[in-house]
Amino acid sequence: MKRTIIPNRPQGRFNFANHICMSHFINYLKDTIAELKHVSWPTNKQSLVYTALVVGLSTVIALYVGLFDFLFSKGLDWFIK
């Protein structure tokens, strides 16, 4: 079978499909950067307050669940014995 070479088409690893994919990826990155400029970012103080709130609530919920786990396991041990 004879191989035909299409003129003006890159040969090898770089082909038209890769070029299209790369241009779509570059457009995606440009659009993403443009959108990130429109984001209303929190201030440092807000970030610290929200972080402390998440850590505090996570600790309280972990203690609450841990307490009930401890009480139920002790109650089940007492019930089994």
N, C-alpha and C positions, 0 to 999 in steps of 0.2 A: 504494500500500500504506500503510495507516494504521499509524503508530508508536504502540505502547502503552507507557505509562510505568508501571512497577511501583512502587507506593508503598513508602516506607521503604528505597529502594535509592538509594545515592549515584549521581549522574550525573556525567559528565565523566571526567577522567583517573583519579580515585580510584574504583575499583569494588571489588566484593567479592573478586575474585580477587587484586587487589593487596593488599588488607587481609590476606588469608590468608597470602600470600607474606611480607609484612612481619612478621606475627606469628610465622611459622615461623623467619624470620631472627633475630628478637629472642630467641626461645627458644633458638636455636642459639648465639647469643652468650652468653647467660646460662649455658648448659650448659658451654660452652667455658671460661668464666671459673671456674666451679665446679671443673672438672677440673684446671685449671692450679693451683689451690690445693692439690691433692693430689700434685702432682709433687714428687719429691725432687730439688731443684736442687743441682748441685755447688757446692762452696765456691770462693772466688776462687783459692786455692792449687791445687785440683784442676783448675780451668779452665786455669790457666797451665801446669801440668804436662802436661795432655793436648794443649794447643796446641803446646807445645814438642816433644812426642813426634811429633805429626803433621807439623810442619814438618821436624824432624830426619829422620824416616823418608822423607818425600817427597824430601828432598835426597839422601839415600843412594841411594834407588831411581833418581832422575833421573841421578845420577852413574854408577851401575851400567849403566843402559840406554845412556847416552851413551858410555860406554867401549866397550861392545860394538858400538854403531853405528859408532864411529870405527874400531875394529879391523876390522870386516867391510867397511867402505867402503875402507879401505887395502888389505885383502887382495884385494878384488874389483878395485881399480885395478891392483894388482901382477899379478893373474891375467890381466887383459885386455891389459896391455902386453906 
